[in-house]
Each structure stands twice: as C-alpha cells, then as structure tokens.
Amino acid sequence: MMTYKGYSARVEFDDDDMIFFGQVIGIRDVITFEGESVKEIEKAFHDSVDDYLDMCKERKEEPDKPFSGRFLVRVSPDIHRKIHMSAKKAGLSINAWLNQNLHELTGKT
C-alpha cells in the first residue's frame, strides 16, 4: 500500500509485461499509474495524484477525498444500551462489534 497527500493506492506486478501498475483506492474517481521499478511506480503515483488535483482545480471541482473510516452515528439511549450489551455478550468492544455486524450487513467478510 502506498500513500500520498491522503490518497492510498494498491500496487500489483504484472509478470507477463514485467511492469508495476496501481490504482488509487477509496475514491469514486479513477486514478491509475504504472512504472518499471519501485522508484518509477512511486513517482508515477505522486504525479497521477498531483495531476488529478490540478485537473480538479482547473475545473473548479472538489477532488474526491478518501473515506476516513470514521463516522458519527446518533442512536437512542435504548439502542445504545442494546448495542453495549450485545457487544459485551460477544466479548467485543462496541467498535469491534459494530464493525463485525456492518461487514455482515454490507456483504463484506
């Protein structure tokens, strides 16, 4: 995993073409890059993110920002108590219990 200016990318190696290729993850827009060495792929990643940010600035559009993984949820005191008790019964923190259940609800494992 590579990170630059708050953006993260996944990099893979294509052994048929002998090239690294990557894509920024966690945003709706598509930002890709490639290179033949670790230095090249890192530079290509940085250049691609910079180009994306420049393009958004030229178009006067807000760039898509990666999700932080944090969000605030307000629930009733009764639901809060039920979540707490369910987490305690499962031997988990509220955060871990919510993560587990949200993964199940969204079809992620």
N, CA, C and O atoms as CSV, one atom per row, in Angstrom:
chain,resi,resn,atom,element,x,y,z
A,1,MET,N,N,0.857,-1.173,0.000
A,1,MET,CA,C,0.000,0.000,0.000
A,1,MET,C,C,0.900,1.232,0.000
A,1,MET,O,O,1.884,1.302,0.736
A,2,MET,N,N,0.546,2.190,-0.832
A,2,MET,CA,C,1.284,3.452,-0.900
A,2,MET,C,C,0.341,4.584,-0.526
A,2,MET,O,O,-0.853,4.514,-0.818
A,3,THR,N,N,0.856,5.623,0.113
A,3,THR,CA,C,0.036,6.785,0.432
A,3,THR,C,C,0.760,8.056,0.030
A,3,THR,O,O,1.986,8.140,0.084
A,4,TYR,N,N,-0.042,9.063,-0.384
A,4,TYR,CA,C,0.490,10.358,-0.796
A,4,TYR,C,C,-0.649,11.366,-0.745
A,4,TYR,O,O,-1.708,11.158,-1.338
A,5,LYS,N,N,-0.417,12.462,-0.026
A,5,LYS,CA,C,-1.401,13.540,0.111
A,5,LYS,C,C,-2.776,13.028,0.542
A,5,LYS,O,O,-3.804,13.544,0.105
A,6,GLY,N,N,-2.782,12.019,1.393
A,6,GLY,CA,C,-4.031,11.479,1.909
A,6,GLY,C,C,-4.679,10.431,1.024
A,6,GLY,O,O,-5.712,9.872,1.391
A,7,TYR,N,N,-4.098,10.152,-0.127
A,7,TYR,CA,C,-4.634,9.144,-1.039
A,7,TYR,C,C,-3.835,7.854,-0.886
A,7,TYR,O,O,-2.618,7.889,-0.704
A,8,SER,N,N,-4.522,6.718,-0.960
A,8,SER,CA,C,-3.874,5.414,-0.863
A,8,SER,C,C,-4.014,4.682,-2.180
A,8,SER,O,O,-5.000,4.840,-2.900
A,9,ALA,N,N,-3.016,3.885,-2.476
A,9,ALA,CA,C,-3.038,3.139,-3.734
A,9,ALA,C,C,-2.619,1.703,-3.503
A,9,ALA,O,O,-1.813,1.396,-2.625
A,10,ARG,N,N,-3.179,0.851,-4.303
A,10,ARG,CA,C,-2.806,-0.560,-4.318
A,10,ARG,C,C,-1.940,-0.773,-5.561
A,10,ARG,O,O,-2.302,-0.349,-6.658
A,11,VAL,N,N,-0.806,-1.426,-5.380
A,11,VAL,CA,C,0.122,-1.676,-6.480
A,11,VAL,C,C,0.272,-3.176,-6.669
A,11,VAL,O,O,0.375,-3.926,-5.699
A,12,GLU,N,N,0.283,-3.608,-7.925
A,12,GLU,CA,C,0.483,-5.013,-8.265
A,12,GLU,C,C,1.577,-5.102,-9.317
A,12,GLU,O,O,1.961,-4.099,-9.917
A,13,PHE,N,N,2.069,-6.304,-9.532
A,13,PHE,CA,C,3.108,-6.533,-10.530
A,13,PHE,C,C,2.574,-7.481,-11.583
A,13,PHE,O,O,2.046,-8.545,-11.259
A,14,ASP,N,N,2.711,-7.097,-12.850
A,14,ASP,CA,C,2.314,-7.945,-13.972
A,14,ASP,C,C,3.572,-8.643,-14.475
A,14,ASP,O,O,4.414,-8.021,-15.123
A,15,ASP,N,N,3.700,-9.950,-14.173
A,15,ASP,CA,C,4.930,-10.644,-14.556
A,15,ASP,C,C,4.978,-10.995,-16.037
A,15,ASP,O,O,6.035,-11.380,-16.537
A,16,ASP,N,N,3.865,-10.873,-16.749
A,16,ASP,CA,C,3.893,-11.064,-18.205
A,16,ASP,C,C,4.538,-9.857,-18.883
A,16,ASP,O,O,5.399,-10.003,-19.750
A,17,ASP,N,N,4.106,-8.662,-18.472
A,17,ASP,CA,C,4.639,-7.435,-19.064
A,17,ASP,C,C,5.807,-6.852,-18.274
A,17,ASP,O,O,6.424,-5.871,-18.690
A,18,MET,N,N,6.106,-7.472,-17.124
A,18,MET,CA,C,7.212,-7.020,-16.277
A,18,MET,C,C,7.072,-5.540,-15.911
A,18,MET,O,O,7.995,-4.745,-16.087
A,19,ILE,N,N,5.878,-5.196,-15.393
A,19,ILE,CA,C,5.605,-3.802,-15.035
A,19,ILE,C,C,4.739,-3.749,-13.778
A,19,ILE,O,O,3.888,-4.610,-13.556
A,20,PHE,N,N,4.973,-2.730,-12.969
A,20,PHE,CA,C,4.111,-2.453,-11.830
A,20,PHE,C,C,2.959,-1.588,-12.315
A,20,PHE,O,O,3.140,-0.723,-13.172
A,21,PHE,N,N,1.766,-1.827,-11.761
A,21,PHE,CA,C,0.628,-0.960,-12.069
A,21,PHE,C,C,-0.161,-0.752,-10.790
A,21,PHE,O,O,-0.210,-1.621,-9.920
A,22,GLY,N,N,-0.773,0.410,-10.695
A,22,GLY,CA,C,-1.500,0.716,-9.470
A,22,GLY,C,C,-2.730,1.546,-9.725
A,22,GLY,O,O,-2.930,2.093,-10.809
A,23,GLN,N,N,-3.554,1.626,-8.688
A,23,GLN,CA,C,-4.775,2.421,-8.737
A,23,GLN,C,C,-5.043,2.991,-7.356
A,23,GLN,O,O,-4.883,2.312,-6.342
A,24,VAL,N,N,-5.455,4.258,-7.338
A,24,VAL,CA,C,-5.849,4.891,-6.083
A,24,VAL,C,C,-7.142,4.232,-5.631
A,24,VAL,O,O,-8.050,4.024,-6.436
A,25,ILE,N,N,-7.230,3.904,-4.353
A,25,ILE,CA,C,-8.416,3.238,-3.819
A,25,ILE,C,C,-9.138,4.160,-2.842
A,25,ILE,O,O,-8.554,5.108,-2.317
A,26,GLY,N,N,-10.401,3.872,-2.611
A,26,GLY,CA,C,-11.179,4.611,-1.619
A,26,GLY,C,C,-11.845,5.863,-2.152
A,26,GLY,O,O,-12.402,6.644,-1.379
A,27,ILE,N,N,-11.798,6.072,-3.480
A,27,ILE,CA,C,-12.491,7.223,-4.079
A,27,ILE,C,C,-13.282,6.732,-5.290
A,27,ILE,O,O,-13.023,5.651,-5.818
A,28,ARG,N,N,-14.253,7.546,-5.721
A,28,ARG,CA,C,-15.070,7.169,-6.884
A,28,ARG,C,C,-14.325,7.401,-8.192
A,28,ARG,O,O,-14.477,6.621,-9.132
A,29,ASP,N,N,-13.519,8.464,-8.267
A,29,ASP,CA,C,-12.773,8.752,-9.484
A,29,ASP,C,C,-11.697,7.689,-9.695
A,29,ASP,O,O,-11.257,7.041,-8.745
A,30,VAL,N,N,-11.283,7.518,-10.945
A,30,VAL,CA,C,-10.283,6.506,-11.272
A,30,VAL,C,C,-8.939,7.191,-11.519
A,30,VAL,O,O,-8.810,8.036,-12.405
A,31,ILE,N,N,-7.953,6.815,-10.725
A,31,ILE,CA,C,-6.588,7.321,-10.878
A,31,ILE,C,C,-5.682,6.102,-10.965
A,31,ILE,O,O,-5.564,5.337,-10.007
A,32,THR,N,N,-5.041,5.923,-12.119
A,32,THR,CA,C,-4.155,4.779,-12.324
A,32,THR,C,C,-2.749,5.269,-12.666
A,32,THR,O,O,-2.544,6.436,-13.001
A,33,PHE,N,N,-1.794,4.355,-12.576
A,33,PHE,CA,C,-0.407,4.696,-12.874
A,33,PHE,C,C,0.377,3.412,-13.058
A,33,PHE,O,O,-0.078,2.338,-12.664
A,34,GLU,N,N,1.564,3.521,-13.661
A,34,GLU,CA,C,2.408,2.343,-13.851
A,34,GLU,C,C,3.868,2.744,-13.899
A,34,GLU,O,O,4.201,3.910,-14.112
A,35,GLY,N,N,4.737,1.763,-13.699
A,35,GLY,CA,C,6.168,2.000,-13.747
A,35,GLY,C,C,6.925,0.690,-13.774
A,35,GLY,O,O,6.383,-0.364,-13.441
A,36,GLU,N,N,8.184,0.766,-14.175
A,36,GLU,CA,C,9.001,-0.440,-14.303
A,36,GLU,C,C,9.853,-0.736,-13.073
A,36,GLU,O,O,10.455,-1.806,-12.981
A,37,SER,N,N,9.909,0.201,-12.130
A,37,SER,CA,C,10.695,-0.014,-10.910
A,37,SER,C,C,9.940,0.588,-9.728
A,37,SER,O,O,8.933,1.274,-9.903
A,38,VAL,N,N,10.438,0.324,-8.537
A,38,VAL,CA,C,9.806,0.873,-7.344
A,38,VAL,C,C,9.852,2.395,-7.394
A,38,VAL,O,O,8.859,3.056,-7.090
A,39,LYS,N,N,10.998,2.957,-7.776
A,39,LYS,CA,C,11.108,4.422,-7.878
A,39,LYS,C,C,10.133,4.976,-8.914
A,39,LYS,O,O,9.480,5.993,-8.680
A,40,GLU,N,N,10.038,4.305,-10.058
A,40,GLU,CA,C,9.129,4.768,-11.121
A,40,GLU,C,C,7.674,4.708,-10.690
A,40,GLU,O,O,6.908,5.634,-10.957
A,41,ILE,N,N,7.285,3.624,-10.023
A,41,ILE,CA,C,5.879,3.486,-9.627
A,41,ILE,C,C,5.531,4.519,-8.560
A,41,ILE,O,O,4.423,5.055,-8.553
A,42,GLU,N,N,6.464,4.798,-7.668
A,42,GLU,CA,C,6.214,5.815,-6.652
A,42,GLU,C,C,6.074,7.192,-7.293
A,42,GLU,O,O,5.167,7.949,-6.945
A,43,LYS,N,N,6.964,7.521,-8.226
A,43,LYS,CA,C,6.882,8.815,-8.919
A,43,LYS,C,C,5.597,8.909,-9.742
A,43,LYS,O,O,4.943,9.951,-9.759
A,44,ALA,N,N,5.242,7.829,-10.418
A,44,ALA,CA,C,4.022,7.829,-11.229
A,44,ALA,C,C,2.792,8.026,-10.352
A,44,ALA,O,O,1.860,8.733,-10.735
A,45,PHE,N,N,2.786,7.403,-9.177
A,45,PHE,CA,C,1.680,7.575,-8.232
A,45,PHE,C,C,1.577,9.036,-7.812
A,45,PHE,O,O,0.499,9.628,-7.875
A,46,HIS,N,N,2.688,9.615,-7.388
A,46,HIS,CA,C,2.688,11.025,-6.969
A,46,HIS,C,C,2.250,11.932,-8.114
A,46,HIS,O,O,1.436,12.833,-7.914
A,47,ASP,N,N,2.785,11.700,-9.316
A,47,ASP,CA,C,2.422,12.515,-10.477
A,47,ASP,C,C,0.934,12.394,-10.802
A,47,ASP,O,O,0.284,13.386,-11.129
A,48,SER,N,N,0.400,11.179,-10.711
A,48,SER,CA,C,-1.022,10.962,-11.025
A,48,SER,C,C,-1.924,11.678,-10.031
A,48,SER,O,O,-2.926,12.277,-10.424
A,49,VAL,N,N,-1.581,11.624,-8.747
A,49,VAL,CA,C,-2.372,12.325,-7.732
A,49,VAL,C,C,-2.272,13.829,-7.959
A,49,VAL,O,O,-3.283,14.529,-7.913
A,50,ASP,N,N,-1.065,14.332,-8.202
A,50,ASP,CA,C,-0.885,15.765,-8.456
A,50,ASP,C,C,-1.659,16.206,-9.696
A,50,ASP,O,O,-2.302,17.255,-9.682
A,51,ASP,N,N,-1.603,15.408,-10.773
A,51,ASP,CA,C,-2.356,15.728,-11.994
A,51,ASP,C,C,-3.854,15.764,-11.715
A,51,ASP,O,O,-4.559,16.650,-12.199
A,52,TYR,N,N,-4.335,14.807,-10.941
A,52,TYR,CA,C,-5.753,14.748,-10.586
A,52,TYR,C,C,-6.168,16.005,-9.813
A,52,TYR,O,O,-7.190,16.622,-10.113
A,53,LEU,N,N,-5.363,16.369,-8.821
A,53,LEU,CA,C,-5.678,17.559,-8.021
A,53,LEU,C,C,-5.625,18.828,-8.871
A,53,LEU,O,O,-6.459,19.719,-8.709
A,54,ASP,N,N,-4.639,18.914,-9.783
A,54,ASP,CA,C,-4.546,20.077,-10.690
A,54,ASP,C,C,-5.758,20.138,-11.615
A,54,ASP,O,O,-6.317,21.212,-11.840
A,55,MET,N,N,-6.165,18.985,-12.153
A,55,MET,CA,C,-7.322,18.937,-13.046
A,55,MET,C,C,-8.581,19.394,-12.314
A,55,MET,O,O,-9.373,20.162,-12.860
A,56,CYS,N,N,-8.766,18.931,-11.095
A,56,CYS,CA,C,-9.936,19.342,-10.308
A,56,CYS,C,C,-9.905,20.846,-10.058
A,56,CYS,O,O,-10.936,21.514,-10.132
A,57,LYS,N,N,-8.733,21.369,-9.765
A,57,LYS,CA,C,-8.587,22.807,-9.514
A,57,LYS,C,C,-8.933,23.605,-10.769
A,57,LYS,O,O,-9.644,24.607,-10.691
A,58,GLU,N,N,-8.430,23.162,-11.932
A,58,GLU,CA,C,-8.717,23.839,-13.203
A,58,GLU,C,C,-10.212,23.833,-13.507
A,58,GLU,O,O,-10.754,24.817,-14.011
A,59,ARG,N,N,-10.867,22.733,-13.202
A,59,ARG,CA,C,-12.309,22.602,-13.468
A,59,ARG,C,C,-13.165,23.224,-12.367
A,59,ARG,O,O,-14.391,23.263,-12.464
A,60,LYS,N,N,-12.499,23.708,-11.320
A,60,LYS,CA,C,-13.188,24.275,-10.155
A,60,LYS,C,C,-14.133,23.258,-9.524
A,60,LYS,O,O,-15.253,23.576,-9.122
A,61,GLU,N,N,-13.635,22.013,-9.451
A,61,GLU,CA,C,-14.373,20.919,-8.826
A,61,GLU,C,C,-13.631,20.483,-7.563
A,61,GLU,O,O,-12.405,20.571,-7.488
A,62,GLU,N,N,-14.379,20.019,-6.588
A,62,GLU,CA,C,-13.767,19.467,-5.389
A,62,GLU,C,C,-13.243,18.071,-5.712
A,62,GLU,O,O,-13.988,17.244,-6.237
A,63,PRO,N,N,-11.976,17.792,-5.408
A,63,PRO,CA,C,-11.483,16.423,-5.636
A,63,PRO,C,C,-12.161,15.447,-4.680
A,63,PRO,O,O,-12.482,15.781,-3.539
A,64,ASP,N,N,-12.363,14.252,-5.174
A,64,ASP,CA,C,-12.928,13.207,-4.320
A,64,ASP,C,C,-11.902,12.895,-3.245
A,64,ASP,O,O,-10.722,12.710,-3.541
A,65,LYS,N,N,-12.341,12.837,-2.025
A,65,LYS,CA,C,-11.455,12.560,-0.892
A,65,LYS,C,C,-11.699,11.135,-0.406
A,65,LYS,O,O,-12.834,10.657,-0.407
A,66,PRO,N,N,-10.637,10.463,0.006
A,66,PRO,CA,C,-10.815,9.116,0.551
A,66,PRO,C,C,-11.637,9.155,1.842
A,66,PRO,O,O,-11.585,10.127,2.596
A,67,PHE,N,N,-12.379,8.104,2.077
A,67,PHE,CA,C,-13.122,7.990,3.320
A,67,PHE,C,C,-12.144,7.738,4.456
A,67,PHE,O,O,-11.165,7.010,4.291
A,68,SER,N,N,-12.407,8.334,5.597
A,68,SER,CA,C,-11.517,8.179,6.752
A,68,SER,C,C,-11.779,6.879,7.502
A,68,SER,O,O,-10.921,6.400,8.243
A,69,GLY,N,N,-12.963,6.314,7.309
A,69,GLY,CA,C,-13.326,5.128,8.073
A,69,GLY,C,C,-13.972,5.480,9.402
A,69,GLY,O,O,-14.250,4.608,10.225
A,70,ARG,N,N,-14.206,6.763,9.599
A,70,ARG,CA,C,-14.823,7.215,10.848
A,70,ARG,C,C,-16.097,7.985,10.513
A,70,ARG,O,O,-16.129,8.788,9.581
A,71,PHE,N,N,-17.143,7.723,11.292
A,71,PHE,CA,C,-18.375,8.492,11.154
A,71,PHE,C,C,-19.134,8.458,12.468
A,71,PHE,O,O,-19.021,7.511,13.247
A,72,LEU,N,N,-19.897,9.494,12.696
A,72,LEU,CA,C,-20.662,9.626,13.932
A,72,LEU,C,C,-22.077,9.126,13.688
A,72,LEU,O,O,-22.713,9.493,12.700
A,73,VAL,N,N,-22.555,8.302,14.577
A,73,VAL,CA,C,-23.922,7.790,14.484
A,73,VAL,C,C,-24.635,8.121,15.791
A,73,VAL,O,O,-24.139,7.816,16.875
A,74,ARG,N,N,-25.785,8.737,15.677
A,74,ARG,CA,C,-26.579,9.046,16.866
A,74,ARG,C,C,-27.723,8.032,16.955
A,74,ARG,O,O,-28.452,7.814,15.988
A,75,VAL,N,N,-27.862,7.424,18.121
A,75,VAL,CA,C,-28.926,6.445,18.352
A,75,VAL,C,C,-29.608,6.790,19.670
A,75,VAL,O,O,-29.102,7.577,20.470
A,76,SER,N,N,-30.753,6.186,19.869
A,76,SER,CA,C,-31.466,6.411,21.126
A,76,SER,C,C,-30.698,5.746,22.272
A,76,SER,O,O,-29.924,4.817,22.040
A,77,PRO,N,N,-30.905,6.211,23.489
A,77,PRO,CA,C,-30.241,5.569,24.637
A,77,PRO,C,C,-30.568,4.071,24.734
A,77,PRO,O,O,-29.718,3.274,25.131
A,78,ASP,N,N,-31.783,3.696,24.375
A,78,ASP,CA,C,-32.169,2.284,24.435
A,78,ASP,C,C,-31.346,1.454,23.440
A,78,ASP,O,O,-30.858,0.379,23.789
A,79,ILE,N,N,-31.192,1.942,22.216
A,79,ILE,CA,C,-30.382,1.233,21.212
A,79,ILE,C,C,-28.923,1.187,21.664
A,79,ILE,O,O,-28.254,0.166,21.504
A,80,HIS,N,N,-28.434,2.279,22.220
A,80,HIS,CA,C,-27.061,2.326,22.714
A,80,HIS,C,C,-26.843,1.235,23.760
A,80,HIS,O,O,-25.834,0.531,23.732
A,81,ARG,N,N,-27.790,1.104,24.675
A,81,ARG,CA,C,-27.708,0.081,25.724
A,81,ARG,C,C,-27.712,-1.321,25.095
A,81,ARG,O,O,-26.928,-2.180,25.499
A,82,LYS,N,N,-28.583,-1.554,24.116
A,82,LYS,CA,C,-28.661,-2.869,23.467
A,82,LYS,C,C,-27.366,-3.193,22.726
A,82,LYS,O,O,-26.903,-4.333,22.752
A,83,ILE,N,N,-26.786,-2.198,22.071
A,83,ILE,CA,C,-25.512,-2.406,21.383
A,83,ILE,C,C,-24.426,-2.749,22.397
A,83,ILE,O,O,-23.641,-3.675,22.189
A,84,HIS,N,N,-24.388,-2.005,23.482
A,84,HIS,CA,C,-23.405,-2.253,24.533
A,84,HIS,C,C,-23.535,-3.681,25.074
A,84,HIS,O,O,-22.538,-4.387,25.226
A,85,MET,N,N,-24.752,-4.093,25.359
A,85,MET,CA,C,-24.975,-5.429,25.913
A,85,MET,C,C,-24.622,-6.517,24.895
A,85,MET,O,O,-24.034,-7.537,25.253
A,86,SER,N,N,-24.976,-6.301,23.641
A,86,SER,CA,C,-24.652,-7.286,22.604
A,86,SER,C,C,-23.146,-7.420,22.433
A,86,SER,O,O,-22.622,-8.524,22.290
A,87,ALA,N,N,-22.464,-6.293,22.450
A,87,ALA,CA,C,-21.004,-6.315,22.323
A,87,ALA,C,C,-20.378,-7.026,23.519
A,87,ALA,O,O,-19.464,-7.835,23.363
A,88,LYS,N,N,-20.874,-6.717,24.699
A,88,LYS,CA,C,-20.344,-7.337,25.924
A,88,LYS,C,C,-20.545,-8.854,25.885
A,88,LYS,O,O,-19.637,-9.610,26.229
A,89,LYS,N,N,-21.739,-9.300,25.466
A,89,LYS,CA,C,-22.019,-10.734,25.370
A,89,LYS,C,C,-21.086,-11.417,24.374
A,89,LYS,O,O,-20.701,-12.571,24.564
A,90,ALA,N,N,-20.724,-10.696,23.309
A,90,ALA,CA,C,-19.837,-11.256,22.290
A,90,ALA,C,C,-18.364,-11.146,22.682
A,90,ALA,O,O,-17.486,-11.653,21.984
A,91,GLY,N,N,-18.104,-10.475,23.813
A,91,GLY,CA,C,-16.725,-10.300,24.252
A,91,GLY,C,C,-15.954,-9.302,23.408
A,91,GLY,O,O,-14.734,-9.399,23.271
A,92,LEU,N,N,-16.680,-8.333,22.840
A,92,LEU,CA,C,-16.072,-7.345,21.948
A,92,LEU,C,C,-16.323,-5.936,22.456
A,92,LEU,O,O,-17.236,-5.699,23.247
A,93,SER,N,N,-15.497,-5.004,21.990
A,93,SER,CA,C,-15.790,-3.595,22.240
A,93,SER,C,C,-16.970,-3.204,21.343
A,93,SER,O,O,-17.295,-3.916,20.393
A,94,ILE,N,N,-17.595,-2.094,21.645
A,94,ILE,CA,C,-18.688,-1.619,20.789
A,94,ILE,C,C,-18.182,-1.426,19.363
A,94,ILE,O,O,-18.854,-1.811,18.405
A,95,ASN,N,N,-16.996,-0.828,19.220
A,95,ASN,CA,C,-16.439,-0.581,17.891
A,95,ASN,C,C,-16.233,-1.888,17.124
A,95,ASN,O,O,-16.625,-1.987,15.961
A,96,ALA,N,N,-15.627,-2.885,17.758
A,96,ALA,CA,C,-15.389,-4.171,17.107
A,96,ALA,C,C,-16.713,-4.864,16.767
A,96,ALA,O,O,-16.846,-5.455,15.695
A,97,TRP,N,N,-17.684,-4.794,17.670
A,97,TRP,CA,C,-18.982,-5.414,17.432
A,97,TRP,C,C,-19.684,-4.752,16.249
A,97,TRP,O,O,-20.240,-5.436,15.390
A,98,LEU,N,N,-19.656,-3.411,16.207
A,98,LEU,CA,C,-20.269,-2.693,15.091
A,98,LEU,C,C,-19.572,-3.021,13.774
A,98,LEU,O,O,-20.233,-3.238,12.758
A,99,ASN,N,N,-18.241,-3.056,13.787
A,99,ASN,CA,C,-17.507,-3.406,12.570
A,99,ASN,C,C,-17.907,-4.782,12.064
A,99,ASN,O,O,-18.159,-4.966,10.873
A,100,GLN,N,N,-17.963,-5.739,12.968
A,100,GLN,CA,C,-18.319,-7.102,12.590
A,100,GLN,C,C,-19.717,-7.132,11.971
A,100,GLN,O,O,-19.922,-7.743,10.922
A,101,ASN,N,N,-20.661,-6.482,12.610
A,101,ASN,CA,C,-22.029,-6.510,12.116
A,101,ASN,C,C,-22.210,-5.694,10.845
A,101,ASN,O,O,-22.992,-6.078,9.976
A,102,LEU,N,N,-21.513,-4.592,10.721
A,102,LEU,CA,C,-21.597,-3.799,9.491
A,102,LEU,C,C,-21.007,-4.557,8.310
A,102,LEU,O,O,-21.527,-4.480,7.197
A,103,HIS,N,N,-19.915,-5.294,8.551
A,103,HIS,CA,C,-19.342,-6.128,7.494
A,103,HIS,C,C,-20.356,-7.167,7.025
A,103,HIS,O,O,-20.514,-7.391,5.825
A,104,GLU,N,N,-21.037,-7.796,7.967
A,104,GLU,CA,C,-22.040,-8.800,7.629
A,104,GLU,C,C,-23.201,-8.183,6.866
A,104,GLU,O,O,-23.682,-8.760,5.890
A,105,LEU,N,N,-23.652,-7.018,7.303
A,105,LEU,CA,C,-24.785,-6.347,6.654
A,105,LEU,C,C,-24.480,-5.864,5.244
A,105,LEU,O,O,-25.365,-5.821,4.390
A,106,THR,N,N,-23.229,-5.501,5.003
A,106,THR,CA,C,-22.862,-4.984,3.687
A,106,THR,C,C,-22.311,-6.074,2.762
A,106,THR,O,O,-21.905,-5.800,1.633
A,107,GLY,N,N,-22.306,-7.291,3.253
A,107,GLY,CA,C,-21.857,-8.415,2.410
A,107,GLY,C,C,-20.357,-8.535,2.311
A,107,GLY,O,O,-19.854,-9.201,1.407
A,108,LYS,N,N,-19.627,-7.909,3.215
A,108,LYS,CA,C,-18.158,-7.991,3.219
A,108,LYS,C,C,-17.749,-8.990,4.288
A,108,LYS,O,O,-18.399,-9.107,5.327
A,109,THR,N,N,-16.666,-9.708,4.023
A,109,THR,CA,C,-16.169,-10.662,5.014
A,109,THR,C,C,-14.821,-10.257,5.526
A,109,THR,O,O,-14.249,-10.946,6.370
